[in-house]
Amino acid sequence: MAPRVLRGIVRRKLTKLLEFLLTNYMSYSQDYTPFIYTTESLPEKGFLVPYSAPGREIQGREAVAYLTFIVDYYESLPDYLVFIHANENQWHNDLFGGKTSKTLKNFRYQGADSQGYVNLRCSTDPGCPTSVNPRDPTLQDTRHKDVRLYLADIYMYLFQVPYESVPEHIGGVCCAQFVVTREQVLKRPKTDYERMLSWVSGTRITDSFGVGWVMEKVWHVVFKMEPI
């Protein structure tokens, strides 16, 4: 029986250059096991392939990779799941500069042990105290049929709650780079993640960018944190 992974990095691959950067980082860091997904229309050999709805191209940006990993490895998750964007340099990384590798080197896993879920960004701007109002779309959202117009319905489907349980406001640290513990992930049944993956990979309400944007707003809720 293979030993359980301590810290697994999950990310999607965009270009060979970015892959080279992360591979170099992995070569001198023995603390992480990479799980790298290709989200190209023609999946590249040698990488994991995220789920795609029948007859559809892969959509959902990093969200489809994150959820595919959780579903596929639900019974053998790492102790810590580290979800990061493809680029080594990210504006999301703030306290230790733009490099994700520096952020991870300075990350204190005691925080994850205590909270279960920790965003890798330290600044609360953008995203806090609130970033979206699912039950109160603006006139502009309605005119342009922006995905914000459908947030309440999306929330109801993702979390299987009635309209009355949809929060009036959602706020959390931006964006989609975070660490979550195995125990925190397992607070939801696998079927919850399968349902979320089905929406991410198959929805026609918005495009791939919109799917990623929606999930950025609710990742903390996915992992059982309060909406604000």
MILO-850163 format. One record per residue: residue in three letters; x, y, z of N, C-alpha, C in turn. Coordinates in steps of 0.001 Angstrom, whole numbers, padded with zeros to 6 digits, always signed. Atoms other than C-alpha are relative to their C-alpha. Layout:
// residues N
ALAXYZXYZXYZ...
This chain:
// residues 228
MET+000848-001199+000000+000000+000000+000000+000883+001248+000000ALA-000820-001205+000103+001458+003361-001044-000256+000918+001185PRO+000187-000932-001117+002075+005854+001771-000829+001203-000425ARG+000827-001154+000310-000341+008758+001959+000885+001228-000182VAL-000751-001219+000279+000935+012020+000530-000231+001004+001125LEU+000126-000997-001056+001656+014661+003159-000560+001309-000545ARG+000421-001277+000573+001342+017790+001026-000072-000133-001518GLY+000183+000110+001438-000097+017680-002470-000326+001341-000619ILE+000275-001237+000735+000074+020656-004832-000858-000349-001207VAL+000893+000207+001132-002792+020790-007310-000059+001289-000802ARG+000046-001182+000863-002641+023155-010256-000237-000439-001428ARG+000157+000309+001414-003410+023360-013933+001196+000527-000770LYS-001146-000361+000827-000773+023604-016631-000462+000897-001140LEU+000328-000900+001098-000794+026470-019117+001028-000051-001124THR-001035-000010+001026+002558+026560-020935+001205-000785+000479LYS-001212+000736-000357+005830+024649-021033+000915+000854+000866LEU-000847-000878-000805+007593+027696-019597-000440-000031+001451LEU+000502+000008-001365+005356+027766-016544+000252-001351+000646GLU-000269+001332-000531+005733+024032-016157+001467-000114+000404PHE-001428+000015-000303+009517+024481-016255+000274+000695+001324LEU-000199-000732-001249+009319+027034-013452-000394-000838+001204LEU+000457+000776-001145+007301+024791-011176+000840-001259+000175THR-000828+001194-000095+009355+021716-012024+001320+000315+000686ASN-001231-000409-000669+012509+023589-011007-000225+000181+001489TYR+000303-000190-001420+010847+024554-007740-000126-001346+000694MET+000175+001313-000605+009876+020952-007093+001334-000728+000158SER-001263+000722-000035+013422+019800-007788+000792+000278+001269TYR-000733-000257-001239+014742+021503-004663-000915+000053+001216SER+000912+000095-001135+011644+021218-002511-000571-001401+000049GLN+000465+001375-000151+010939+017719-001262-001283-000075+000830ASP+001155-000026-000893+007935+018824+000771-001327-000226-000699TYR+001265+000038+000720+005328+018663-001970+000000-001055-001101THR+000217+000907+001119+003954+016106-004399-000919+000701-000989PRO+000823-000749+000955+002655+017757-007598-001056-000867-000686PHE+001067+000603+000790-000635+016853-009264-000392+001060-001028ILE+000108-001056+001001-000638+018820-012500-000974-000416-001102TYR+001057+000280+000967-003648+018967-014791+000169+000846-001251THR+000034-000741+001246-003712+019924-018437-001450+000321-000328THR+001362-000394+000349-006794+021894-019429-000092+000443-001458GLU+000023-000331+001422-005940+022247-023106-001116-000779-000699SER+001055+000686+000750-008569+021312-025704+000474-001366-000482LEU-000610+001293+000306-006177+018546-026765+000946-000327+001148PRO-000800+000276-001198-004889+017163-023428+001381-000541-000335GLU-001376+000417+000230-001135+016719-023301+000329-001259+000786LYS-000406+001239-000655+000403+013376-022459+000903+000306+001195GLY-000855-000143-001163+002067+012990-019102-000598+000833+001111PHE+000651-000816-001021-000399+015160-017184-001382-000554+000307LEU+001343+000402-000361-003616+014530-015352-001008+000788-000825VAL+001033-000641+000814-006782+015337-017270-001259+000170+000838PRO+001205-000212-000797-009741+016945-015492-001245-000498-000713TYR+001271+000468+000545-013307+015870-015991-000560+001021-000986SER+000729-000867+000923-015253+017268-018935-001358-000626-000263ALA+001346+000496+000255-018978+016979-019572-000046-000658-001374PRO+000098+000686+001294-019953+014611-022406-000252+000975-001148GLY+000156-000846+001168-019533+016326-025752+000471+001425+000174ARG-000453-001366-000277-017955+019408-024177+001519+000028+000155GLU-001415-000188-000286-014432+020773-024078+000173+000270+001490ILE-000288-000264-001409-012755+021155-020701-000267+001469+000297GLN+000260-001382-000394-014047+024274-018963+000088+000112+001519GLY-000024-000226-001440-013799+025850-015540+001333+000434+000550ARG-001312-000472-000439-010166+026953-015446+000539-000875+001131GLU-000583+000813-001066-008473+025888-012198-001057-000753+000802ALA+001050+000631-000804-011821+024990-010592-000246-001443-000415VAL+000258+001364+000454-012291+021920-012767+001141-000932+000400ALA-001133+000813-000452-008795+020695-011874-000103-000282+001496TYR+000102+000162-001453-009294+021278-008144-001055-001041+000364LEU+001100+000899-000356-012638+019474-008011+000217-001409-000534THR-000318+001333+000523-011502+016629-010252+000953-000722+000937PHE-000953+000614-000928-008604+016014-007887-000713-000503+001248ILE+000692+000400-001229-010861+015932-004832-000861-001230-000242VAL+000860+001142+000305-013303+013537-006488+000825-001259-000250ASP-000805+001172+000361-010616+011230-007884+000807-000548+001166TYR-000866+000425-001104-008536+011127-004698-000708+000066+001353TYR+000755-000212-001237-011305+011467-002122+000362-001014+001077GLU-000301+001043-000984-010440+008177-000445+001475-000035+000394SER-001438+000019-000319-006683+008882-000403+000597+001406-000111LEU-000447-001393+000086-006315+012645-000038+001288+000229+000785PRO-001163-000403-000801-003043+014226+001097-000456+000595+001326ASP+000331-000654-001267-002933+015534+004653-000320+001476-000218TYR+000233-001403+000352-002742+019027+003161-000131+000108-001517LEU+000185-000244+001421-004085+020064-000230+000344+001456-000277VAL-000456-001348+000336-002324+023086-001719-000456+000300-001423PHE+000547-000344+001308-004269+024627-004586+000574+001339-000443ILE-000645-001223+000478-002400+027189-006677-000258+000203-001486HIS+000117-000334+001413-002605+028976-010018+001224-000512-000759ALA-001050+000562+000843-000427+027970-012940+001302+000787+000063ASN-001209-000825+000068+001980+030913-012935+000785-000008+001303GLU-000855-000143-001181+004934+031068-010557-000157+001398+000597ASN+000178-001378-000470+004507+034838-010358-001473+000383-000080GLN+001417-000327-000090+001052+035950-009210-000192+001290+000787TRP+000303-001200-000781-000338+039298-008115-000721-000373+001288HIS+000692+000452-001203-002357+037288-005601+000974-000169+001172ASN-001003+000165-001052+000867+036583-003690+000470+001384+000438ASP-000295-001368-000406+001532+039620-001564+001092+000141+001057LEU-000882-000272-001132+003399+039363+001743+001468-000284-000301PHE-001386+000386+000277+006535+037637+000405+000368+000218-001462GLY-000266-000244+001403+006478+039014-003118-000894-000849-000881GLY+000901+000635+000945+004914+037628-006245+000181-001476-000235LYS-000282+001399+000311+006487+034175-006330-000740-000956+000936THR+000732+000993-000787+004318+031277-005219+000945-000844+000838SER-000954+000826-000746+007384+029299-004176+000388+000658+001324LYS-000346-000698-001247+008294+031977-001601-001171-000011+000975THR+001187+000055-000858+004741+032053-000312-000091-001350+000691LEU+000105+001339-000580+004754+028293+000211+001115-000277+001001LYS-001107+000204-000938+008164+028339+001873-000281+000638+001356ASN+000273-000726-001239+006832+030772+004452-001364-000333+000608PHE+001332+000336-000504+003424+029211+004917+000112-000841+001272ARG+000007+000723-001269+002747+027997+008454-001194-000948+000041TYR+001069+000992+000065+000785+024789+008400-000777-000116+001304GLN+000775-000039-001245-000241+025318+011999-001308+000764-000215GLY+001209-000754+000301-002723+027821+010596-001051-000871-000660ALA+000927+000924+000647-004247+025181+008370-000536-001017+001001ASP+000449+000945-001030-004366+022753+011295-001084+000619+000870SER+000936-000690-000882-006235+025347+013326-001317+000335-000686GLN+001191-000497+000688-008652+026649+010695-000617-000999-000971GLY+000494+000939+001003-008944+023806+008211+000168+000505-001412TYR-000115-000639+001308-008880+026241+005304+000680+001349+000186VAL-000711-001278-000081-006450+029143+004758+000330+000473-001411ASN-000360-000593+001278-006167+031426+001746+001474+000386+000028LEU-001424-000328+000055-002578+032015+000590+000256+001502-000124ARG-000153-001449+000069-003216+035735+000199-000229+000590+001383CYS+000122-000620-001322-002755+037919+003276-000898+001229-000016SER+000816-001204+000086-004389+041155+002122-001474-000360-000137THR+001439+000244+000083-008147+041315+002563-000660+000759-001153ASP+000510-000751+001142-008523+043542-000497+000587-000574-001280PRO+001454-000070+000048-010196+042614-002800-000657-001208+000672GLY+000784+001131-000487-012924+040386-001443-000669+000199+001335CYS+000553-000191-001340-013552+041607+002090-000382+001469+000202PRO+000804+000968-000759-015734+042405+003828-001022-000755-000846THR+000908+000710+000897-018121+041546+000984+000440+000219-001438SER-000367-000131+001410-017623+040921-002711-001182-000208-000931VAL+001187+000214+000830-020979+039707-004058-001243-000050+000881ASN+001295+000001-000691-024639+039979-003118-000969-000884-000791PRO+000747+000947+000838-026328+036849-004508-001491+000281-000112ARG+001447-000203-000003-029859+037887-003565-000406+001398-000475ASP+000296-001378+000393-029592+041431-004875+000826+000419-001215PRO-000742-000402+001201-028267+041625-008449-000365+001422-000404THR+000226-001383+000404-027924+045110-009879-000772+000063-001316LEU+000684-000201+001277-029863+046560-012780+000947-000278-001155GLN-000997+000256+001039-026653+046396-014797+000200-001498-000201ASP-000114+001455+000110-026319+042676-014012-001154-000562-000823THR+001188+000472+000709-029851+042173-015306+000064+000355-001475ARG-000073-000448+001396-029320+044196-018462+000984-000827-000812HIS-001064+000706+000720-026142+042367-019387-000041-001516+000215LYS+000111+001424-000333-027276+038977-018076+001324-000524+000538ASP-001259+000381-000643-024095+038881-016036-000231-001216+000888VAL+000129+001196-000831-023410+035683-014100-000467+000342+001410ARG+000481-000421-001321-024111+037676-010929-001522-000098+000106LEU+001454+000096+000021-027757+037620-011969-000473-001382+000432TYR+000392+001383-000275-027784+033853-011465+000661-000573+001251LEU-000772+000510-001136-025667+033616-008324-000854-000725+001027ALA+000856+000661-000987-028563+032736-006037-000352-001412-000454ASP+000338+001326+000527-029640+029850-008279+001213-000923+000003ILE-001226+000803-000001-026053+028678-008641+000327-000468+001407TYR-000280+000339-001401-025539+028778-004884-000949-001091+000481MET+000980+001001-000412-028747+026813-004324+000350-001375-000551TYR-000363+001285+000594-027555+024110-006709+001291-000551+000598LEU-001293+000476-000500-023961+023921-005525-000107-000560+001408PHE+000042+000373-001414-024879+023664-001856-001318-000636+000431GLN+001269+000690-000267-028361+022146-002142-000749+000607+001177VAL+000724-000725-001044-030055+024772-000017-001159+000762-000634PRO+001098-000812+000524-033353+026663-000389+000416+001459-000118TYR-000321-001411+000213-033430+030303-001414+000208+000737+001314GLU-000103-000681-001292-033907+031365+002191+001369-000180+000641SER-001322+000271-000574-030492+029876+003007+001136+000587-000827VAL-001028-000684+000789-028659+031773+000277+000397+001271+000746PRO-000413-001198-000754-026573+034433+002080-000245+001273-000795GLU+000190-001288+000669-027359+038056+001329+001321+000539-000523HIS-001321-000481+000391-023638+038788+001137+001011-001137+000133ILE-001115+000945-000074-020548+036696+000450+001287+000803-000092GLY-001284-000686+000026-017042+037887+001195+001103-000913+000488GLY-001144+000809-000397-013660+036268+001451+001239+000474-000718VAL-001263-000416+000605-010012+036791+000641+000095-000550-001420CYS-000204+000408+001376-009370+036693-003102+001265-000881-000082CYS+000847+000376+001121-008787+034436-005074-000112-001528+000030ALA+000140+001457-000010-008273+030698-005803+001327-000688+000293GLN-001221+000655-000485-004991+029873-004046-000147-000179+001506PHE+000270+000249-001410-005389+028206-000686+000503-001378+000404VAL-000362+001293-000579-004462+025340+001607-001188-000492+000808VAL+001096+000598-000756-007089+022999+003005+000448-001371+000498THR-000403+001283-000563-006632+019998+005267-000903-001124-000496ARG+000775+001181+000376-007776+016504+004463-001283-000079+000816GLU+001169+000091-000880-010108+016570+007455-001076+001003-000400GLN+000973-001021+000393-011730+019778+006236-000729-000404-001275VAL+000620+000467+001242-012351+018359+002764-001033-001078+000295LEU+000878+001134-000300-013927+015248+004269-001235+000387+000805LYS+001228-000445-000671-016507+017336+006119-001183+000008-000959ARG+001049+000162+001005-018448+017145+002876+000089-001398-000599PRO-000044+001298+000680-019451+013848+001275+000509+000159-001428LYS-000516-000020+001368-017930+012975-002070-001060+000464-000989THR+001075-000381+000914-021312+013476-003719-000139+001515-000138ASP+000036-001464+000097-021161+017197-002905+000992+000495-001044TYR-001035-000428+000945-017929+017589-004842-000326-000476-001418GLU+000406+000486+001321-019266+015461-007691-001054+000920-000609ARG+001023-000923+000493-022267+017772-007976+000632+001324-000433MET-000682-001245+000355-020040+020860-007955+000800-000162-001285LEU-000785+000270+001204-017792+019299-010582-000905-000083-001223SER+000955+000088+001103-020823+018534-012732-000411+001388-000474TRP+000376-001360+000393-021832+022194-012655+001168+000719-000664VAL-001185-000682+000535-018324+023517-013258+000294-000451-001426SER-000393+000541+001303-017735+021251-016235-001103+000068-001048GLY+001094+000099+000954-021175+021399-017798-000935+001178-000112THR+000953-001108+000050-022956+024672-017075+000111+000792-001293ARG+000032-000879+001169-024023+026862-019964-000429+001415+000390ILE+000404-001324-000478-024990+029830-017802+001064+001040-000298THR-001108-000917+000216-021552+031365-018250+001129-000743-000697ASP-001128+000634+000677-018228+030708-019953+001016-000506+001018SER-001013+000590-000872-015081+029101-018564+000535+001011+001002PHE-000470-001048-000910-013852+032388-017106-001033+000260+001088GLY+001058-000245-000962-017215+032974-015444-000117-001096+001033VAL+000028+001126-000940-017167+029520-013896+001097+000162+001041GLY-001105-000201-000930-013751+030194-012395-000262+001151+000951TRP+000324-001164-000833-014952+033578-011121-000996-000367+001093VAL+000999+000423-000988-017984+032059-009408+000654-000814+001109MET-000604+000868-001011-015902+029418-007670+000966+000775+000885GLU-000870-000836-000834-013394+032037-006511-000778+000659+001132LYS+000822-000659-001015-016248+033661-004609-000468-000951+001094VAL+000612+000926-000969-017329+030483-002825+000913-001128+000470TRP-000862+001101-000438-014274+028277-002285-000027-000158+001516HIS+000001+000110-001461-014292+029113+001412-001291-000635+000506VAL+001269+000634-000377-017950+028079+001594+000032-001485-000340VAL-000162+001413+000374-017152+024854-000254+000649-000774+001135PHE-000739+000682-001058-014781+024023+002574-000488+000380+001396LYS+000711-000101-001277-017297+024749+005321+000362+001224+000840MET-000207-001249-000709-016251+028292+006226-001266+000846-000125GLU+001163-000876+000060-018816+031014+006889+000037+000844-001282PRO+000032-000794+001236-019982+033029+003831+000795+001294+000083ILE-000816-001203-000207-018294+036120+005314+000956-000248+001160
